[in-house]
Amino acid sequence: MIRVAISVEGDTEAEFVKQVLAKHLRTRGVELYARLLHGNVTVERLASDLKVLIYSFDFVTSLVDLYGFQDKGSMNREDLEQHIYELVDKKINHSWDQTRVFPYVQQYEFEGLLFSDVDAFERANTTIEITQETIVELRSIRKQFPTPENINDNPETAPSKRIMQLIPRYIKRVHGPLIAEETGLETIRAECKRFDEWVTRLESLGNPPESG
């Protein structure tokens, strides 16, 4: 079994890894371990965490939001991933297998993935009462963007802020993973290309699924 550590931003991402990603990757011979990156997310803190983790796992990656980076400045998702990787390399400071670390930054926020199928908000086994009016509003938001990952990171209109405006009782770490699980990994991957590319890379670390 290939052991992969994922440095995650918070409890929401950690539960998503455990409830959704880990179940799927285990069928490919890949065991995922979520490690909480407590506190503010910065390039320095994330690179330091990945550098520590590489000594205990076969591969190391991350699941953090572009929205939450304290020091992103004008850097986009790709810039941040490259910057993090280069800093890990600098911190290790000796010859190593550079394929073992591949930072991943979610564009723009984990909650964007939940817009892959907004009907899942109603289907998910949560304590939140979701009205049809809310579903209509969520669909309207989704239709404004080419993909769920394009829902922007403005402080007032980030995906999580949009959801909490419509569903005040929404608790990220509790309801987010449940809605993602109800949506299904296949649907999320079909709607979110960048996320799908990351999961595909994780799959490639293990074995093809058994036929039959």
Buried (B, 14 or more C-beta within 10 A) or exposed (E): EBBBBBBBBBBBBBBBBBBBBBEBBEEBBBBBBBBEBEEEBBBEBBBBBBBBBBEEBBBBBBBBBBBBBEEBEEBEBEBBBEBBBEBBBEBBEEEEEEEBBBBBBBBBBBBBBBBBBBEBBBEBEBEBEBEEEBBEBBEEBBEEBEBBBEBBBEEEEBBBBBBBEBBEEBBBEBBBBBBBBBBBBEBBBEBBEBBBEBBEEBBEBBEEEEEE
